[in-house]
């Protein structure tokens, strides 16, 4: 909404709906609507049809009580069935990411909704590690009651049955079945009530069958008891879930490390006195003291002092950086030497650290395309296993005529089949890969970007700020004889106009003005207009000033193009300036090639990525940079639209195309690319626009991102293979009686741990 009339129009649109009462407030940008819940979709459509958007609100919860991927799928479906909710539930890190219509749902309501589905929820920021709080007493009880059965099993191996007294077996097995094992009954009930079946159903059904049969056998004086099977399976599964939890915690180590970077208190200047205050008490504009060895508590600018700072948490590079008055500093970075006073510019959720933590958290919780197959299988896995177990029971009894043997075979099928490993295969590897990238300054926006990066075969690169340092300098000014203005005047006016631009070339004019004019203030330009890819124009002191490509700036006199061409042939970036349509001068700018660009291009070409340079600069500057870097394909004087069209042509030819740019001028091409990279320049724009953000401002790390993507995909494929082969081999072996329920329980317990452990091996990845 842009004015009160917008609010009035929207209010009328809403109130025209049947049984809807609405009040729209332009000042607060909120609408209070009274209507039936069934009208929500109709209201949402009316708002969008009226030309407005409803903002989303983001929540993240820790979920307790999930035992397998089927639980996560069930909770996700339940949440997504609610009006105005879009949810993703990650079984690997036990998180639920929920997007809702702003204001429609409160935190307490969402927690209540999750609990009705059979799980426990708490806001992520308020939740600590459960495994570190306590070790489950039920696990210790199960182990204590199951250990005596080892004596019984040893006797079986020696051909002796009933080594343990039958009544003692009954007592021990009953304790395990209904105290530690109660969680499986509860989970199964909640799952079935929700219209689905999960791992709890398999365990509860299998162990109950073994326990109940053994009770019947004991009462009827039958010689075969299987109390050790029911107790051992429950104990092994509980042990496996505990080991799985400990292993899963390690997959989120990178995010935990980021969360621990920001200190809890800081020295703040209040009422002329330095006070130790909590981070939450710091306000924008506050002066914060930073001493030797301390961690920066806020984002801000140094107003006094000089320090050496380690920004490894932002860039992945451990080399120290000198910071003086006017330099920006970021929360979570560490002061290695010196002291300074900082003026706060961002606090809390607005800091760079908070933005990175949010991005990493969301990326770790997102789903990669490769996970779709596992999700489809997990959705039908348990019902299929129940059918297989029933067929095993009936077929074995029909062929062998032995009910106890048939029952044990069916129990083994139920126990061996666990969708946990299948559900963990992809997200566990994604969490480790995204976290590893963050630790090295490579931020993946989501799991899709992490997967697609491995498929890149073509990379489109910009020149300025990507292959070059991005800080061009004015090397020379050539004033035309026909110009009545001095070089100083022209530079003064040019800087006044360029002050409104964020283009890297604008910085060159501002820096040159500062060096040549000292404290002379910048002039304020009016009627500023930017023509993307061409230049910028505006008015200063009643003069119309155009600055940009010579063929654009000198429309009234094409004869001046020859002068510009001479300098372009020497490799300069040439910018023309005209005053009141009179061509007055050309500025010659030079930009240094990044030292890392040479190695980066060679490495990308070595791994099969074709590098194409598309630049808005002139032909001769493009030739010079391309030849020095060994780039054979390039195109000069490209507008953002030209880059966009070139990218589409490559995609239509079947190429997987990535684009690297500054995240602003190259927005069309970045949006259309299969994977977009942005160089981090201190602003948060890159975090919001790119699929992958390079915190190093170094193209060399594109190949590192691709290598990490390929390594992560290898781990995902390995995990999926292990999960599939485990069930493909285990279920038939159990069905034909070659797998004892106890062995099946142990294998089931270790399957998830093995998948996560394999994913954790990714931490050893080096590039």
C-alpha positions in Angstrom: 0.0 0.0 0.0 1.4 3.4 -1.0 -1.3 5.8 0.4 -4.5 5.9 2.4 -6.5 5.5 -0.8 -5.0 2.0 -1.2 -6.2 1.1 2.2 -9.7 2.4 1.5 -9.8 0.5 -1.8 -8.7 -2.8 -0.2 -11.2 -2.3 2.6 -14.0 -1.9 0.1 -12.9 -5.0 -1.8 -12.8 -7.1 1.4 -16.1 -5.8 2.7 -17.9 -6.7 -0.5 -17.3 -10.3 0.3 -20.2 -12.1 1.9 -20.0 -12.4 5.7 -16.7 -10.5 5.9 -16.0 -7.5 8.0 -12.7 -5.8 7.4 -10.8 -2.7 8.6 -7.6 -1.7 6.9 -5.1 0.6 8.5 -2.6 2.3 6.2 -0.3 3.5 9.0 0.3 0.1 10.5 -0.2 -1.7 7.1 -2.5 -4.2 8.8 -6.0 -5.5 8.1 -8.3 -6.8 10.8 -10.7 -9.2 9.3 -13.6 -11.1 10.8 -14.8 -14.0 8.8 -15.3 -17.8 8.9 -12.2 -20.0 8.7 -13.5 -21.5 5.5 -13.3 -18.1 3.8 -9.6 -17.7 4.2 -8.6 -18.8 0.7 -11.3 -16.5 -0.8 -10.0 -13.5 1.3 -6.4 -14.3 0.3 -7.4 -14.4 -3.4 -9.3 -11.1 -3.1 -6.3 -9.3 -1.5 -4.0 -10.6 -4.3 -6.5 -9.7 -7.0 -6.7 -6.2 -5.5 -2.9 -5.9 -6.2 -1.5 -6.4 -2.7 0.6 -9.1 -1.0 0.3 -10.6 2.4 3.7 -10.8 4.1 4.9 -14.0 5.6 6.0 -14.6 9.1 8.8 -17.1 9.9 8.9 -19.5 12.8 11.4 -22.3 13.6 10.8 -24.9 16.2 12.6 -27.8 17.7 10.5 -30.9 17.5 10.7 -33.7 20.0 9.1 -37.2 19.6 9.9 -37.9 16.0 11.2 -41.4 15.5 11.5 -41.8 11.8 11.0 -40.0 8.5 7.4 -41.0 8.4 6.8 -38.9 11.5 8.3 -35.8 9.8 6.2 -36.4 6.7 3.0 -36.8 8.8 3.7 -33.6 10.8 4.6 -31.7 7.6 1.3 -32.8 6.0 -0.7 -31.8 9.1 0.8 -28.4 9.2 0.4 -27.8 5.5 -3.2 -28.7 5.6 -3.9 -25.6 7.8 -5.0 -22.4 6.1 -2.1 -20.0 5.6 0.7 -22.3 6.7 3.6 -23.5 4.6 5.9 -25.8 6.5 9.0 -28.0 6.1 9.9 -30.6 8.7 13.5 -31.9 8.8 13.9 -35.2 10.5 17.7 -35.0 10.5 17.9 -31.9 12.7 14.5 -32.2 14.3 13.4 -28.7 13.2 10.2 -27.4 11.7 10.4 -24.3 9.6 7.0 -22.7 9.3 5.9 -19.7 7.2 2.5 -18.2 7.9 0.4 -15.3 6.9 1.7 -12.5 9.2 -0.5 -12.1 12.2 -2.7 -15.1 11.5 -0.9 -17.6 13.8 0.8 -17.0 17.2 3.7 -19.1 18.5 1.5 -20.7 21.2 -1.1 -21.7 18.6 1.5 -23.4 16.4 3.0 -25.2 19.4 -0.5 -26.4 20.3 -1.1 -27.6 16.7 2.1 -29.6 16.7 1.4 -31.1 20.1 -2.1 -32.3 18.9 -0.3 -34.2 16.2 1.6 -36.1 18.9 4.9 -34.2 19.1 6.5 -31.6 21.5 7.6 -28.3 20.1 9.6 -25.3 21.5 11.0 -22.3 19.9 14.5 -22.9 18.6 16.1 -20.0 20.5 14.7 -21.3 23.8 15.7 -24.9 23.3 19.0 -26.4 24.5 20.4 -29.8 23.7 18.4 -32.5 25.3 21.2 -35.0 25.1 23.4 -32.7 27.1 20.7 -32.2 29.8 20.4 -35.9 30.7 20.8 -39.4 29.4 17.3 -41.1 29.2 16.7 -43.1 32.4 14.4 -45.4 30.4 17.5 -46.5 28.3 19.4 -47.4 31.5 16.4 -49.3 32.8 16.1 -51.2 29.5 19.8 -52.1 29.5 19.6 -53.3 33.1 16.7 -55.5 32.5 18.0 -56.9 29.2 21.5 -57.8 30.4 20.4 -60.9 32.3 19.0 -62.2 29.0 22.6 -62.5 27.7 22.9 -65.4 30.2 19.8 -67.0 28.7 21.1 -66.5 25.1 24.5 -67.9 26.0 22.7 -71.0 27.3 20.7 -71.3 24.0 24.0 -71.3 22.0 25.1 -74.2 24.3 21.8 -76.0 23.6 20.2 -75.3 27.0 16.9 -73.5 27.3 15.3 -72.0 30.4 18.6 -71.0 32.0 16.8 -68.0 33.5 13.6 -68.8 35.4 10.6 -68.3 33.1 8.9 -66.1 35.7 12.0 -63.9 36.0 12.1 -63.6 32.2 8.4 -62.6 32.2 9.1 -59.9 34.9 12.1 -58.4 33.2 10.6 -58.5 29.7 7.3 -56.9 31.0 9.2 -54.0 32.6 11.1 -53.4 29.3 8.0 -53.8 27.2 5.7 -51.3 29.1 8.1 -48.8 30.7 11.0 -48.1 28.3 8.8 -49.4 25.5 5.8 -47.2 26.3 7.1 -44.5 24.0 6.6 -46.8 21.0 3.0 -47.5 22.0 2.3 -43.8 22.4 4.0 -42.9 19.1 2.1 -45.7 17.3 -1.3 -44.5 18.7 -0.7 -40.9 17.8 0.6 -41.9 14.3 -2.4 -44.1 13.6 -4.8 -41.5 15.0 -3.3 -39.1 12.5 -4.1 -41.4 9.6 -0.5 -42.7 9.0 1.9 -45.4 10.2 5.5 -44.9 11.3 8.5 -46.8 12.8 6.8 -46.9 16.2 4.0 -49.0 14.7 6.5 -51.5 13.5 8.4 -51.7 16.8 5.3 -51.8 18.9 3.7 -54.5 16.8 6.8 -56.6 16.5 7.8 -56.6 20.1 4.2 -57.0 21.3 3.8 -60.0 19.2 7.0 -61.6 20.6 6.1 -60.7 24.2 2.4 -61.8 23.9 3.4 -65.1 22.3 5.9 -65.8 25.0 3.3 -65.1 27.7 0.9 -67.5 26.0 3.7 -70.1 25.7 4.6 -69.7 29.4 0.9 -70.1 30.5 0.4 -73.1 28.2 3.7 -74.7 29.2 5.1 -74.4 25.7 8.8 -74.8 25.6 9.7 -71.8 23.3 9.9 -68.4 25.0 11.0 -65.3 23.1 11.1 -62.7 25.9 14.8 -62.1 25.1 13.8 -61.0 21.6 11.2 -58.4 22.6 13.5 -57.0 25.4 16.6 -56.9 23.2 14.8 -55.3 20.3 13.4 -52.4 22.4 16.8 -51.9 24.2 18.7 -51.9 20.9 16.3 -49.5 19.2 16.4 -47.1 22.2 20.2 -47.3 22.2 20.3 -46.7 18.5 18.0 -43.6 18.8 20.3 -42.2 21.5 23.4 -42.8 19.4 21.5 -41.3 16.4 20.7 -38.2 18.5 24.3 -37.7 19.5 25.4 -38.1 15.9 22.8 -35.7 14.6 24.0 -33.1 17.0 27.4 -33.1 15.3 25.8 -32.3 11.9 24.7 -28.9 13.3 28.0 -28.0 14.8 28.6 -25.2 12.3 25.4 -23.5 13.1 26.1 -23.9 16.9 29.5 -22.4 16.4 28.0 -19.4 14.6 25.4 -18.9 17.4 28.2 -18.8 20.0 30.2 -16.2 18.2 28.4 -13.1 19.5 29.3 -12.1 23.1 26.5 -11.7 25.7 27.6 -8.4 27.1 29.5 -5.3 26.0 30.9 -2.0 27.3 28.5 0.8 26.3 28.8 4.5 26.9 25.7 5.7 28.8 25.4 9.1 30.5 29.1 9.7 30.1 30.0 6.4 31.8 31.1 3.1 30.4 28.6 0.4 31.6 28.6 -3.4 31.1 25.3 -4.1 29.4 23.7 -7.1 27.8 23.6 -7.2 24.1 19.8 -6.9 24.2 20.1 -3.5 25.9 22.3 -1.9 23.1 20.5 0.6 20.8 21.3 1.9 17.4 23.8 4.8 17.6 25.3 3.6 20.9 29.0 3.8 21.4 30.6 0.4 22.2 34.1 -0.1 23.5 36.1 -2.9 21.9 39.3 -4.0 23.7 42.2 -6.1 22.8 41.2 -9.8 22.4 37.4 -9.2 22.6 34.8 -10.3 20.1 32.9 -7.5 18.3 29.3 -7.4 19.8 27.5 -5.4 17.1 27.8 -4.2 13.5 29.1 -0.7 13.4 31.7 1.8 12.3 34.9 2.7 14.1 34.8 6.3 15.4 38.0 6.1 17.4 41.1 3.9 17.5 42.7 1.3 15.3 42.6 -2.5 15.5 43.7 -5.7 13.8 40.6 -7.9 13.3 40.0 -11.6 12.3 37.0 -11.9 10.0 37.3 -15.6 9.5 33.7 -16.1 10.6 32.6 -14.0 7.7 35.1 -14.8 5.0 36.7 -18.1 6.0 40.1 -16.4 5.7 42.1 -16.2 8.9 44.4 -13.4 7.8 44.1 -10.3 10.0 42.7 -7.0 8.6 43.6 -3.5 9.7 40.7 -1.3 10.7 40.8 2.4 11.4 38.4 5.3 11.8 35.6 4.9 9.3 36.0 1.2 8.8 33.1 -1.1 9.2 33.2 -4.0 11.8 30.8 -6.9 12.2 29.4 -8.8 15.1 31.2 -12.1 15.9 34.5 -11.0 14.4 37.5 -11.0 16.8 39.8 -8.2 17.7 43.4 -9.4 17.6 45.1 -6.3 18.7 44.4 -2.7 19.6 41.3 -1.0 21.0 38.5 1.1 19.4 35.2 2.7 19.9 32.3 1.6 17.6 29.2 3.5 16.7 26.4 0.8 16.5 24.7 0.5 13.1 23.0 -2.9 13.5 22.0 -5.0 16.4 20.3 -8.3 17.1 18.6 -9.9 14.1 19.8 -7.0 11.8 23.5 -7.9 12.1 25.5 -9.7 9.4 26.0 -12.6 11.8 22.3 -13.0 12.4 21.7 -12.9 8.6 24.3 -15.7 8.1 22.9 -17.8 11.0 19.3 -17.4 9.5 20.5 -18.3 6.0 22.5 -21.3 7.2 19.6 -22.5 9.4 17.1 -22.2 6.5 19.5 -23.9 4.1 20.1 -26.8 6.4 16.4 -27.3 6.9 15.5 -27.2 3.2 15.1 -30.2 1.0 17.3 -31.1 -2.0 15.6 -32.3 -5.2 17.3 -35.6 -4.8 15.3 -36.2 -1.6 12.0 -36.5 -3.5 12.5 -40.2 -4.2 13.2 -41.0 -0.6 10.1 -39.0 0.5 7.9 -40.9 -1.8 9.2 -44.2 -0.6 9.0 -43.2 3.1 5.3 -42.3 2.6 4.3 -45.8 1.7 7.1 -47.8 3.4 5.4 -48.8 6.6 2.1 -50.0 5.1 4.1 -52.1 2.6 6.2 -53.6 5.4 3.1 -54.5 7.4 1.8 -56.3 4.4 5.1 -58.1 3.9 5.1 -59.2 7.6 1.6 -60.5 7.3 2.5 -62.5 4.1 5.6 -63.8 5.9 3.5 -65.0 8.9 0.9 -66.8 6.8 3.4 -68.3 4.3 5.8 -69.6 6.9 2.9 -71.1 9.0 1.4 -72.7 5.8 4.8 -74.1 4.7 6.3 -75.1 8.1 3.2 -75.6 10.2 5.0 -73.9 13.2 3.2 -70.8 14.6 6.1 -69.8 16.8 8.6 -69.9 13.8 6.2 -68.0 11.6 5.7 -65.4 14.3 9.5 -64.9 14.8 10.0 -64.5 11.1 7.2 -61.9 10.9 8.7 -60.1 13.9 12.1 -60.0 12.3 10.6 -58.4 9.2 8.9 -55.7 11.3 12.0 -55.0 13.2 14.5 -54.9 10.4 12.4 -52.5 8.3 13.1 -49.0 9.4 12.6 -45.9 7.2 14.9 -43.8 9.5 18.0 -44.3 7.4 16.1 -43.5 4.3 14.8 -40.3 5.8 18.2 -39.2 7.1 20.3 -40.0 4.0 19.8 -36.6 2.3 19.3 -34.1 5.1 22.2 -35.3 7.2 24.6 -34.8 4.3 23.0 -31.4 3.4 23.4 -30.2 7.0 27.1 -31.1 7.1 27.7 -29.7 3.6 25.9 -26.3 4.2 27.6 -26.0 7.6 31.1 -26.8 6.2 30.5 -24.2 3.4 29.5 -21.5 6.0 32.7 -22.2 8.0 34.7 -21.4 4.8 32.8 -18.4 3.7 30.5 -20.1 1.2 26.8 -19.5 2.0 24.3 -21.8 0.2 20.8 -20.3 0.2 19.1 -23.7 0.2 19.7 -27.4 -0.5 18.6 -27.0 -4.1 21.6 -24.6 -4.7 23.9 -27.1 -3.0 22.8 -29.9 -5.3 22.6 -27.9 -8.6 26.1 -26.4 -8.1 27.5 -29.9 -8.9 25.9 -29.9 -12.3 27.4 -26.6 -13.6 29.2 -26.8 -16.9 29.2 -23.1 -17.9 30.0 -20.0 -15.8 29.2 -16.5 -16.9 31.3 -13.9 -15.1 31.2 -10.1 -14.9 34.5 -8.3 -15.2 34.4 -5.3 -12.8 34.4 -6.4 -9.2 34.5 -10.1 -10.1 37.6 -10.8 -12.1 39.0 -7.4 -11.1 39.3 -5.9 -7.7 36.3 -3.8 -8.3 37.9 -0.5 -7.2 38.9 1.2 -10.5 40.8 4.5 -10.2 40.9 7.5 -12.5 44.3 7.3 -14.1 43.9 10.3 -16.4 41.4 13.0 -17.5 41.5 14.2 -21.1 39.6 17.6 -21.4 38.5 18.6 -24.9 39.7 22.0 -26.2 36.1 23.0 -26.8 35.3 22.7 -23.1 35.0 25.9 -21.2 35.3 24.0 -17.9 38.5 23.0 -16.0 39.3 19.4 -15.1 38.7 20.2 -11.5 35.2 21.6 -12.3 34.3 18.6 -14.3 35.5 16.1 -11.6 33.6 18.1 -9.0 30.4 17.9 -11.0 30.9 14.3 -11.9 31.4 13.3 -8.3 28.2 15.2 -7.3 26.2 13.1 -9.8 28.0 9.8 -9.1 27.3 10.2 -5.4 23.8 8.9 -6.1 25.1 5.7 -7.7 26.4 2.4 -6.1 28.2 1.3 -9.2 31.9 0.5 -8.6 32.9 3.1 -11.2 31.1 5.8 -9.1 33.5 5.0 -6.2 36.4 6.0 -8.5 35.0 9.5 -9.0 34.3 10.0 -5.3 37.8 8.9 -4.3 39.4 11.1 -7.0 37.3 14.1 -5.8 38.4 13.5 -2.2 42.0 13.3 -3.2 41.9 16.4 -5.4 39.4 18.6 -3.5 40.2 17.8 0.1 37.4 19.0 2.3 35.4 20.7 -0.5 31.9 19.3 0.0 30.1 17.4 -2.7 27.5 19.1 -4.8 23.9 17.8 -4.6 22.6 16.5 -7.9 18.9 16.8 -8.8 16.7 14.9 -11.2 19.1 11.9 -11.1 18.3 9.3 -13.7 20.2 6.1 -14.4 20.1 4.2 -17.7 21.3 0.7 -16.8 24.3 -0.3 -18.8 24.8 3.2 -20.2 25.3 5.9 -17.6 23.8 8.4 -15.2 22.5 12.0 -15.7 21.3 14.8 -13.5 21.3 18.5 -12.8 23.8 20.6 -10.8 23.8 24.4 -10.7 21.2 24.4 -13.6 23.6 22.4 -15.8 22.4 19.1 -17.4 25.2 16.6 -16.9 25.6 13.1 -18.6 28.2 10.7 -17.5 28.7 7.2 -19.0 29.7 5.4 -22.1 31.0 7.9 -24.7 28.5 6.9 -27.4 25.8 7.6 -24.8 27.2 10.7 -23.2 28.3 12.4 -26.5 25.1 12.0 -28.5 25.5 15.6 -29.9 29.0 15.1 -31.3 30.1 11.7 -32.5 33.5 13.1 -33.6 34.7 12.8 -30.0 34.3 9.0 -30.2 37.7 8.7 -31.8 39.4 10.2 -28.8 37.6 7.7 -26.5 38.5 4.8 -28.9 42.2 5.6 -28.7 42.3 5.2 -24.9 40.1 2.1 -25.1 42.6 0.5 -27.4 45.2 1.0 -24.6 43.0 -1.0 -22.2 41.4 1.8 -20.3 37.7 2.0 -19.3 36.7 5.3 -20.8 33.8 7.4 -19.3 32.6 10.5 -21.1 31.1 13.6 -19.6 28.9 16.2 -21.3 27.6 19.4 -19.9 24.4 20.7 -21.4 24.9 18.3 -24.3 28.4 19.7 -25.0 31.1 16.9 -24.9 33.7 18.1 -22.3 36.1 15.3 -21.4 36.8 11.6 -21.1 38.0 9.9 -17.9 40.4 7.0 -18.2 39.9 4.4 -15.5 41.9 1.3 -14.7 41.0 -1.7 -12.5 43.5 -4.2 -11.2 42.9 -7.9 -12.0 42.5 -10.0 -8.8 45.5 -12.1 -8.2 43.2 -15.1 -7.4 41.4 -14.8 -10.7 44.3 -16.4 -12.6 44.2 -19.6 -10.6 40.4 -19.6 -10.4 39.9 -19.5 -14.2 42.5 -22.3 -14.7 41.0 -24.5 -12.1 37.4 -24.0 -13.4 38.5 -24.9 -16.9 40.4 -27.9 -15.5 37.3 -29.3 -13.9 35.3 -28.9 -17.1 33.5 -25.5 -16.5 33.5 -23.2 -19.5 34.1 -19.6 -18.4 32.4 -16.8 -20.4 33.1 -13.2 -19.6 30.2 -10.7 -20.3 31.0 -7.1 -19.4 29.5 -3.7 -19.9 33.0 -2.4 -20.5 34.5 -1.6 -23.9 35.9 -4.2 -26.3 39.6 -3.4 -25.8 39.4 -3.6 -22.0 37.5 -6.9 -22.3 40.2 -8.3 -24.7 43.0 -7.3 -22.4 41.5 -8.9 -19.3 40.3 -12.0 -21.2 43.7 -12.6 -22.8 45.6 -12.2 -19.6 43.2 -14.7 -17.8 43.0 -17.2 -20.7 39.3 -16.7 -21.3 38.4 -17.5 -24.9 34.8 -16.5 -24.9 33.8 -13.0 -24.0 31.5 -10.2 -25.0 31.9 -6.5 -24.4 29.5 -3.6 -23.9 26.8 -5.9 -22.6 23.8 -4.4 -20.9 22.1 -6.4 -18.2 19.5 -7.4 -20.7 22.2 -8.7 -23.1 23.6 -10.9 -20.3 20.2 -12.2 -19.6 19.6 -13.1 -23.3 23.0 -14.7 -23.6 22.3 -16.8 -20.5 18.9 -18.0 -21.9 20.5 -19.0 -25.2 23.1 -21.2 -23.4 20.3 -22.8 -21.3 18.3 -23.5 -24.4 21.4 -25.2 -25.8 21.2 -27.6 -22.9 23.9 -26.0 -20.7 23.8 -25.8 -16.9 24.6 -22.2 -16.5 25.8 -20.3 -13.4 26.2 -16.6 -13.1 28.4 -14.6 -10.8 27.9 -10.9 -10.3 27.3 -8.2 -7.8 23.7 -9.1 -7.0 22.3 -5.7 -8.1 23.1 -4.7 -11.7 23.1 -8.3 -12.9 19.7 -9.1 -11.3 18.0 -10.4 -14.4 20.8 -12.9 -15.3 21.3 -13.9 -11.7 17.6 -14.7 -11.4 17.5 -16.8 -14.6 20.7 -18.7 -13.9 20.5 -22.3 -12.8 22.8 -21.3 -9.9 23.7 -17.7 -9.1 26.8 -16.6 -7.2 27.3 -13.2 -5.6 30.4 -11.6 -4.2 29.9 -10.4 -0.7 30.7 -6.6 -0.5 29.7 -5.8 3.1 26.0 -5.1 2.2 23.2 -7.6 2.8 22.0 -7.5 -0.8 23.9 -10.6 -1.8 22.4 -12.6 1.0 19.0 -11.8 -0.3 19.5 -12.3 -4.0 22.1 -15.1 -4.7 21.8 -18.8 -4.5 25.4 -18.9 -3.2 27.2 -16.0 -1.6 31.0 -15.9 -1.6 32.0 -14.1 1.6 35.6 -13.9 0.4 34.9 -11.6 -2.6 37.1 -14.2 -4.4 36.0 -16.0 -7.6 38.5 -18.7 -6.7 35.9 -20.0 -4.2 33.4 -20.8 -6.9 35.4 -23.9 -7.7 35.5 -24.7 -4.0 31.7 -24.4 -3.9 31.3 -26.7 -6.9 33.8 -29.2 -5.3 31.8 -29.1 -2.0 28.6 -29.6 -3.9 29.9 -32.7 -5.7 31.3 -34.1 -2.4 28.0 -33.6 -0.7 26.1 -35.3 -3.6 28.5 -38.2 -3.4 27.6 -38.6 0.3 23.9 -38.3 -0.4 24.1 -41.0 -3.1 26.2 -43.2 -0.8 23.7 -42.8 2.0 20.8 -43.6 -0.2 22.6 -46.7 -1.5 23.2 -47.8 2.1 19.6 -47.2 3.1 18.1 -49.0 0.1 20.5 -51.9 0.1 20.0 -52.4 3.8 16.3 -52.9 3.3 16.6 -54.7 0.0 18.8 -57.3 1.6 17.5 -57.3 5.2 13.8 -57.7 4.6 14.1 -60.9 2.4 16.6 -62.4 4.8 14.2 -61.8 7.7 11.3 -63.1 5.8 13.0 -66.5 5.1 14.2 -66.8 8.6 17.9 -66.1 8.1 17.7 -63.1 10.4 17.0 -63.4 14.2 14.8 -60.6 15.6 17.6 -59.6 18.0 20.1 -59.3 15.1 17.5 -57.4 13.1 17.0 -55.0 16.0 20.7 -54.4 16.3 21.0 -53.8 12.5 18.0 -51.4 12.6 19.5 -49.5 15.5 22.8 -49.0 13.8 21.5 -48.2 10.3 20.6 -44.6 11.0 23.8 -44.1 13.0 25.9 -45.4 10.1 24.2 -43.1 7.6 24.8 -40.1 9.8 28.4 -41.2 10.5 29.0 -41.4 6.7 27.6 -37.9 6.3 29.9 -36.6 9.1 32.9 -37.9 7.1 32.2 -35.0 4.8 33.8 -32.8 7.5 37.2 -34.1 6.4 36.6 -32.6 2.9 39.5 -30.4 1.7 39.8 -28.2 -1.4 
